Amino acid sequence: MLLSRPPVQGLYDTLQTHSIESWVRYKPCQVGLMADVLVDALPRSRVAVPLIAAFASAPAVRDALLERHPTILDQFLEKAVNGESEYDSACIAFFASPLPEGFVPPARIATLISRLVSVMVADPCMDSVTPIHALITGLKGSPQVLNDVPSEIMSGLQLEFTKTLRNLDDHMGNLLCLSTFAQITTARLTEQHQHGSERQWLLNIKQFFGPKRGIKTLDLVVLRAILACSSSCNLGPQDAAASIRLAIDISDAIEPAQKQAWIASNSAKVTKLCEKAAKDGLDPGIQKMAVCFLHALLPEQSLSSQLRGLGLRTLFSKDTNETLELISPRLITRLAKSLATTGELATREVMAFVLGTFKNSQWQDGDAISALTLAQLILTGLQELDPETLNFNLSSSMSSIRQVVGEAVESFPRKPNEDQCKELAMCNSQLCIMQNQLFLSLLGLYNTSSTQFTGDIIMKTFMARVVQSLPDIRCAFSTRKPIGNRERLSLPDTRNLSSTHIDRDWRAGFTNAFMQNAQAQHDNMMRKIEETCFDLERRCDDVEGPLRIVEEERDRYALEVQHLREQNEQMVKELLEKTDEVEAARRMSSEHLTESSHEHTRLEQLLQDQYAHRDELMASVDALRMSLNEQKHESEKALLTERDTTRSKELELMATLTGKDDQIEELQEELSDIKSRNEETVQSLALMESDFTDSLERARLLHGQKDDRITELLDLTAQKTREIEDLLEQDRNMQGLCDSLNETLDRKAEEHEEQRVALEQSQTKLRGDIERLNREAANEASRASNEVCFIFPYVAIQTSSRSMLTIPQIAKLHAERERLQSAMQATALNASKDAQVKDKRIHNLERKVQALRDERAAKAREFSEAQQHIGRLMGVMGFSANAPESTKHQRTRSSPFDSPVAKSPRLIGEEKDGACRPSSPAPHRRGNRKSLRSEPIHASPAASPESPRDTILSGRRPLAETGGNGSANRVPSGGWKSSQVDAVPSTPTPASFEENHLRGLNLGMDLEFSKDFQFSGTAFTGSDGQAEEQ
């Protein structure tokens, strides 16, 4: 009789046929205690490390181990790095899924990755790549750890994985390498080092999923998925399903644009994969993963009805445990979201499953927790939909949701009947927790989809309060304290022991001493028993190992015999049924025997023909086989050539790697320079801090000065307010002056029009005079020529009749002819010069008129802006009584013939100057500004007090005194130029006034503002001066 094996060894044997994930779902209350038991068994059992490796593959157990024993992962990594390979599997199991948030990974991960890469380089295959893939997958949620891994290690990883990808015969190796690259790509790593240089290895990895190689990568992945679904695949069902799972991870990392381009150009491959996935007889695990891959790859709009049906069957299979084990929660959520997006029909079926699961969970059958977990994942996928799409697709299911939620409200929240699950197959507390969570999810989905509560903040607040007020349902197992450890990882601190206390109760002291002695003996006895059990366990493993192997073979053979016996009985039953069918067929065949004899003769003849055709096909097959062998030989030669080319490229890459090492050395030198500059920066920062302290002191002094300045500005503001009131009064006075100046400008415009008409008439008369002079010159030339003609015949006649003319007479005749010609040319030249002068005067007048119009428009804008600014200042200072009046004035000069006159308080000074010097010339303006011109008004200095208008007009020079171009020129000596003195008389006469009025009509009325009160306006920039220069 065999000895009973210890519990740990029995647990290890049980794990070979049962799933840990299923146990975690049904018994989460035992996870923490199981973690303590496994850690407690480490020093006493050889199977403790394999057990931890097996249980750590479940995220819940792994999280419990890290929470209760935070140093266990670091200690395992230390053992693995030091060469103890039995800890490798346990370390890899800890990274089989992403680490929990807030957990800081140990620093030895980089060393472990380097060691695993070296192992993979020595033997590149699926077994050596799988640990690296698991490590990168676990570190995906901690990108900082991957950033801290040295670039040499990651560069070596990228290089070796790229070499592995070239071996297309390694099915799983290629997918594992690409999946590892996909995990690195989606881990949000930084593309640059701390010193600014780019991570070339990361850029090379991202090329597999970008525009350069993304389409090729997706094509390879789809082909691998098709091969996994094919009957010719040499992988087992679990490996084939795992390969499709890797293909999903790879396709998720490819850029969407590349994915769409591949789908558009490879519809045949997509169709082929759909046919393979829908094929009857395919392994359920492979079929489910293929359906998930298609739903993840294709857009929701392009999914066929067959794919939707396969997706529904994949989610709602009878064995929910199998579905949860084969498909990860992330893929279940994505599949539910994809199905719900396709339309209202699929959404209704999904909701029917969820509602049915919720209603049936109250019977507490064996698969209740698995079904509730699946329903919760499906609801999570539905809640990720767009609100409009979700509301539309759930419209037909709202009544069912309302009914189920209404019935469940009465029993919410559900509580377990017993505090401890004891020997039950599942934990009642966990069942109640999941039922409550699913009810809250259904209620939230109903509130979101209902038009009555859409966006209602009250319902959202109520739901949050309901979640917070849920009772804390905990099983008794989860509340138990950890099992006591006699060999703890950390010893107790003796410094915390309290001082010795003398107890006067001697009887109790003896009792405690006896109890302590008994406890010590009990502990010694238990330690001996544990050592004995450990020895028995070792003996069972070492001595009775072969016997246990034989027993296992015997059990396996017994199961096979039982299975064969059942198959034999089933085949006997089928044989009896077939015998009856054969008897009935024999009776029927006897009736058709005669007919079949003739048919048999015909078929024999046909068979002979087929034999002849077969011989011909065999000959063609032999020829094809020979050609195939030749092609195979040629392909082998091409393969050798390609290998040589690959080797040369590898040598080139090694040379490039050497160059990169040199660059790294240069970068290190630059890093040292940067450090020195950093120290200098720190010193300068200290100096800047001292300067900043001084600046703060100065700022305090300036703050005090600012307060004094503010007080002065307030006083100055009051003074300016009084000045504004005075200026407003002056503005009203200037308004009347502007009106009078507008009238004067209109009158001058009319006079200019009359003078333009007179000029046109004089121009017409001048053209007539020129034509007359031309005609007279022509007549004179013709008369002179006639005279010459008459002279020459007369000379000829006189010469023939008498003697020839003398030389002086001939010279006199030539001089007379030249005089006549020069007189004719001078007359024509004078006429043309007069015409040019008059044309030039006409053009000058036209330019001056246009300049006056532009100046008037500019002055109008300037005056309007000044009035608006005055109105705003009045509004700010509280004076709004004259606002209608200023608006009225602004509207008065909206006519295009009004004169733009800028108002300024400087006219007060000009009035004083005009009163003192009425006959003196107008003062010179600064820059190119023109002086104000007006009609000649003679006023006596001794006259009675004048009005502001008369005062301003008296300070202006008449047009007759402004010179030929209408501008007062600056002369250093204070006098006029000689040419201007000759052209302009000192006393204005009517004739000279008209002439000067035509020559230099300039009605610019630019009034300068005072320095204390100046508005923003556009000054006239000397358009008249430009006209004069022309």
Residue pairs with C-beta under 8 A, 6 or more apart in sequence:
2 544
2 547
3 536
3 540
5 13
5 537
5 540
6 45
6 533
6 536
6 537
8 41
8 45
8 47
8 48
8 51
8 537
9 45
9 47
9 537
9 540
9 541
11 51
12 47
12 50
12 51
15 51
15 54
19 321
19 325
20 54
20 55
20 57
20 58
20 61
21 58
21 324
21 325
22 321
22 324
22 325
22 370
24 31
24 58
24 60
24 61
25 324
25 369
25 370
25 373
25 430
26 369
26 425
26 426
26 427
26 430
27 421
27 426
27 427
27 430
27 477
28 60
28 427
28 430
28 478
29 421
29 427
29 429
29 430
29 474
29 475
29 476
29 477
29 478
30 477
31 60
31 61
31 64
32 64
32 68
32 478
32 482
33 477
33 480
33 482
33 483
34 55
34 61
34 64
35 55
35 61
35 64
35 65
35 68
35 69
36 68
36 482
36 483
36 485
37 483
38 48
38 51
38 52
38 55
38 65
39 52
39 65
39 68
39 69
39 72
39 485
40 483
40 485
41 48
41 51
42 48
42 49
42 52
43 487
44 530
44 534
45 534
45 537
46 538
46 541
49 86
49 87
49 89
49 90
50 86
50 89
50 90
52 65
52 90
52 93
53 89
53 90
53 92
53 93
54 93
55 61
55 62
55 65
56 62
56 65
56 90
56 93
56 94
56 96
57 93
57 96
59 97
62 93
62 94
62 96
62 97
63 100
65 72
65 94
66 72
66 73
66 94
66 99
66 100
66 103
68 482
69 489
71 489
73 91
73 94
73 105
73 106
74 106
74 108
76 87
76 90
76 91
76 94
77 87
77 91
77 106
77 108
77 109
77 111
77 112
78 108
79 87
80 87
80 88
80 90
80 91
80 112
80 115
81 108
81 111
81 112
81 115
88 131
91 112
92 130
92 131
92 134
92 135
93 134
94 138
95 134
95 135
95 137
95 138
95 139
96 134
96 137
96 138
97 137
97 138
98 137
98 138
98 140
98 141
98 142
99 105
99 138
99 139
99 141
99 142
101 141
105 139
105 142
105 145
109 135
109 139
109 145
109 149
110 148
110 149
110 150
110 153
112 135
113 132
113 135
113 149
113 153
113 157
114 153
116 128
116 131
116 132
116 135
117 132
117 153
117 156
117 157
117 160
119 128
120 128
120 129
120 132
120 160
121 156
121 160
122 128
124 160
124 163
124 164
124 167
124 173
125 170
125 173
126 170
126 172
126 173
126 176
129 161
129 164
129 173
129 176
129 177
129 180
130 176
132 157
132 180
133 176
133 179
133 180
133 183
136 146
136 180
136 183
136 184
136 187
137 183
139 145
139 146
139 187
140 183
140 186
140 187
143 187
143 188
143 189
146 154
146 184
146 187
146 189
147 189
147 190
151 193
151 199
151 201
154 199
154 201
154 202
155 200
155 201
157 201
158 181
158 201
158 204
158 205
159 201
159 653
161 177
161 180
161 181
162 177
162 204
164 170
164 173
164 174
164 177
165 174
165 177
165 178
166 646
167 173
167 174
168 174
171 224
171 227
171 233
171 234
171 235
171 243
172 235
172 239
172 242
172 243
172 246
174 220
174 224
175 221
175 224
175 243
175 246
175 247
175 250
176 246
178 208
178 217
178 220
178 221
178 246
178 250
179 246
179 249
179 250
181 205
181 208
181 209
181 253
182 209
182 249
182 250
182 252
182 253
183 249
184 202
184 205
185 205
185 206
185 208
185 209
185 253
186 252
186 253
189 199
189 202
190 199
191 198
191 199
191 202
191 203
192 198
192 199
193 199
195 667
195 670
195 671
195 674
197 667
200 660
207 213
208 214
208 217
209 217
209 253
209 254
209 255
209 258
210 255
210 258
211 255
211 257
211 258
214 254
214 255
214 258
214 259
214 262
215 258
215 261
215 262
217 250
217 254
218 250
218 251
218 254
218 258
218 259
218 262
219 262
219 266
219 269
221 247
221 250
221 251
222 247
222 266
222 269
222 270
222 273
222 297
223 269
224 243
224 247
225 243
225 244
225 247
225 273
225 290
225 293
226 269
226 272
226 273
226 276
227 233
228 235
228 240
228 241
228 243
228 244
228 286
228 290
229 240
229 244
229 273
229 276
229 277
229 279
229 282
229 286
229 287
229 290
230 276
233 240
235 243
237 283
237 285
237 286
238 285
240 283
240 285
240 286
241 283
241 285
241 286
241 288
241 289
241 326
244 286
244 289
244 290
244 292
244 293
245 289
245 328
245 331
247 293
248 289
248 292
248 293
248 296
248 331
251 259
251 293
251 296
251 297
252 296
259 297
263 270
263 297
263 298
263 299
263 302
270 294
270 297
270 298
273 290
273 293
273 294
274 294
274 304
274 306
274 307
276 282
276 290
277 287
277 290
277 291
277 294
277 307
277 310
278 306
278 310
282 290
284 317
284 322
284 326
285 322
285 326
287 310
287 314
288 314
288 317
288 323
288 326
288 327
289 326
289 327
291 307
291 310
291 311
291 314
291 335
292 314
292 327
292 331
292 334
292 335
294 303
294 307
295 303
295 307
295 311
295 334
295 335
295 338
295 339
296 331
296 334
296 338
298 307
300 338
300 341
300 342
303 311
303 338
303 342
308 339
308 342
308 346
311 335
311 338
311 339
311 346
312 339
312 346
312 349
312 350
314 323
314 327
314 335
315 323
315 332
315 335
315 336
315 339
315 350
315 353
315 374
315 378
316 349
316 353
317 323
319 367
320 367
320 370
320 371
320 373
320 374
321 367
321 370
323 332
323 374
324 332
324 370
324 373
324 374
327 335
329 377
332 374
332 377
332 378
332 381
333 377
333 378
333 380
333 381
333 384
334 381
335 381
336 350
336 377
336 378
336 379
336 380
336 381
336 382
337 381
337 382
337 384
337 385
339 346
339 347
339 350
340 346
340 347
340 350
340 381
340 382
340 385
340 389
340 390
340 393
341 385
341 389
341 393
343 393
344 392
344 393
344 395
344 396
347 382
347 393
347 394
347 397
348 396
348 397
350 378
350 382
351 394
351 397
351 400
351 401
352 397
352 400
353 375
353 378
354 375
354 378
354 379
354 438
354 442
355 400
355 401
355 404
355 442
357 371
357 372
357 374
357 375
357 438
358 372
358 375
358 404
358 408
358 435
358 438
358 439
358 442
359 404
360 368
360 371
361 368
361 371
361 372
361 431
361 434
361 435
361 438
362 435
364 426
364 428
364 431
366 425
366 426
368 426
368 431
369 426
369 430
369 431
369 434
372 431
372 434
372 435
372 438
373 434
375 438
376 434
376 437
376 438
376 441
379 438
379 441
379 442
379 445
380 441
382 390
382 445
383 390
383 441
383 444
383 445
383 448
385 393
387 448
387 454
390 448
390 449
391 448
391 449
391 451
391 454
394 401
394 445
394 449
398 446
398 449
398 450
401 442
401 445
401 446
401 449
402 446
404 442
405 439
405 442
405 443
405 446
408 439
408 442
412 436
412 439
413 432
413 436
413 470
413 471
414 432
414 435
414 436
415 432
415 471
415 473
416 428
416 429
416 431
416 432
416 473
416 475
417 428
418 428
419 429
419 475
419 476
420 475
420 476
420 477
421 427
421 428
421 429
421 475
421 477
427 475
427 477
428 475
429 473
429 474
429 475
429 478
430 475
432 473
433 473
436 470
436 473
440 463
440 466
440 467
443 463
444 463
447 453
447 456
447 459
447 460
447 463
448 454
453 459
486 523
486 527
503 509
540 548
589 596
721 877
723 1012
723 1013
724 870
724 873
724 874
724 877
724 879
724 1013
725 879
726 905
727 870
727 905
727 1013
728 870
728 874
728 879
728 882
730 903
730 905
730 907
730 908
731 870
731 886
731 903
732 882
732 885
733 948
734 903
734 904
734 907
734 948
735 889
735 903
736 948
736 949
737 901
737 907
737 948
737 949
737 952
738 863
738 893
738 899
738 901
738 903
739 892
740 949
741 899
741 901
741 934
741 1005
742 893
742 898
742 899
742 901
744 899
744 934
744 935
745 856
745 899
745 1003
745 1005
746 897
746 899
748 1001
748 1003
749 897
751 997
752 849
752 1001
755 994
755 997
755 998
756 845
759 841
759 842
759 845
759 998
762 838
763 838
763 842
766 834
766 835
766 838
767 835
769 831
770 831
770 832
770 834
770 835
773 827
773 828
773 830
773 831
774 828
774 831
776 827
777 824
777 827
777 828
780 820
780 823
780 824
781 820
781 821
781 824
784 817
784 820
784 821
784 824
788 813
788 817
791 813
795 805
798 804
798 805
799 805
841 998
841 999
844 999
844 1027
844 1028
844 1030
845 998
845 1001
847 1027
847 1030
848 966
848 1000
848 1001
848 1002
848 1024
848 1027
849 1001
851 1023
851 1024
851 1026
851 1027
852 1001
852 1002
852 1003
852 1004
854 1023
855 900
855 1004
855 1006
855 1020
855 1023
855 1024
856 898
856 899
856 900
856 1003
857 900
858 900
858 1018
858 1020
859 899
859 900
859 901
859 902
859 1005
859 1006
859 1020
860 893
860 898
860 900
861 900
861 1017
861 1018
862 900
862 902
862 1015
862 1017
862 1018
863 893
863 900
863 901
863 902
863 903
864 890
865 1015
865 1016
865 1017
866 902
866 903
866 1015
866 1017
867 886
867 889
867 890
868 890
869 1015
869 1016
870 886
870 1015
871 883
871 886
871 887
874 880
874 882
874 883
875 883
892 898
893 899
893 900
899 1003
899 1005
900 1005
901 1005
901 1007
902 1005
902 1006
902 1007
902 1009
902 1017
903 1007
904 1007
904 1008
904 1009
904 1010
905 1009
905 1010
905 1013
906 1007
906 1008
906 1009
906 1010
907 948
907 952
907 1007
910 951
910 952
910 955
911 948
911 951
911 952
911 955
913 923
913 955
914 951
914 952
914 953
914 954
914 955
914 956
915 941
915 946
915 951
915 954
916 941
917 955
918 938
918 939
918 940
918 941
918 954
918 955
919 938
921 957
921 961
921 968
922 931
922 932
922 955
922 956
922 957
922 968
923 931
924 931
924 968
924 970
925 931
925 1006
925 1008
926 1008
927 1019
928 1020
928 1021
928 1022
928 1025
929 1006
929 1008
929 1019
929 1020
930 967
930 1002
930 1004
930 1006
930 1020
930 1022
930 1024
931 956
931 957
931 967
931 968
931 1004
931 1006
932 952
932 956
932 1004
932 1005
932 1006
932 1007
933 956
933 957
933 959
933 962
933 966
933 1002
933 1003
933 1004
933 1005
934 953
934 956
934 958
935 953
935 958
935 959
936 958
936 959
936 960
936 961
936 988
936 993
937 950
937 953
937 954
937 956
937 958
939 946
939 950
939 954
946 954
957 968
958 988
958 993
959 966
959 993
959 996
959 997
959 1000
959 1001
960 984
960 985
960 988
960 989
960 992
960 993
960 996
961 984
961 988
962 968
962 996
962 1000
962 1002
963 969
963 976
963 980
963 983
963 984
963 996
963 1000
964 980
964 983
964 984
964 996
964 999
964 1000
965 999
965 1000
965 1024
965 1028
966 999
966 1000
966 1001
966 1002
966 1024
966 1028
967 1000
967 1002
967 1024
967 1025
967 1028
969 976
969 977
969 980
971 977
976 984
984 992
984 996
985 992
1000 1028
1002 1024
1004 1020
1004 1024
1006 1019
1006 1020
1009 1015
